[in-house]
């Protein structure tokens, strides 16, 4: 049975899936054609050569991160929602994000999320340097957390592991603390808790304490 007509989007979807799973080195025109059950010439007709295909994947990745939308009843919760969505997007496509970075488009990729955070910072009452500081702090928290997660996942098996190191400790007679540190890390909850604490601190005093540079002016506005 003949397959339906191939589309550019189908080519890009399949190419992106190959890169996400195996990395960009695994993306060859021959392998892509095999995955799509079509001829290599058909791939070229839809997306050009391999470099053009990689450029298209980079452009699509940048566009995908532009679909992040805040949600929640308050500016603080909406900022947290942007951070969570950004982390999830970066975690889902590490190889594609690396390709974006290699082509010098990282800042362009983050711009939509930054704009969403700016909107919520303004809604919370922050302006000027204080708003910019909040936006960058949240962005750096997301990127730094993702890098730590990736490094932990790729690290060699630890012996003794954290669970073993804390298994016999009482942490200064704080048994529940020792047991918690010996338990597996709930990375999603830890991330959400840390971002909420960060955002709460950044937005504290946004009602108008200009002496601390929270709403423009002050010693922290430079």
Secondary structure, DSSP 8 states (H G I E B T S, - for coil): -------HHHHHHHHHHHHHHH-GGG--HHHHHHHHTS-HHHHHHHH-SHHHHHHHHHHHHHHHGGG----SSSHHHHHHHHHHHHHHHHHHTHHHHHHHHHTT-HHHHHHHHHHHHHHHHHHTT-BHHHHHHHHHHHHHHHHHHHHHHHHHHHS---SS-HHHHHHT--TTT-HHHHHHHHS---HHHHHHHHHHHHHHHHHTTTTT-GGGTTBS-STT--
